[in-house]
């Protein structure tokens, strides 16, 4: 049995009162898939949000190697714990 046939069989088991809701879910899914296909690489890049200090872009190398760490976290949970402890003691 193909996936499409399996889905059709499952739809046959859905009570009539839920079919309108199921239809909306399917249409929303279809719209999301179509939007993802249409989205260009540049629009994907523009959608990236970076949360960091105001001088992050100027001093990214200092933040990444830990020389500058004004409450900004970048790295693993272990690094976050260490950074938090250092800030608490300073």
Secondary structure, 3 states (H helix, E strand, C coil): CCHHHHHHHHHHCCCHHHHHHHHHHHHHHHHHHHHHHHCCHHHHHHCCCCCCCCCCCCCHHHHHCCCCCCCCCCCCHHHHHHHHHHHHHC
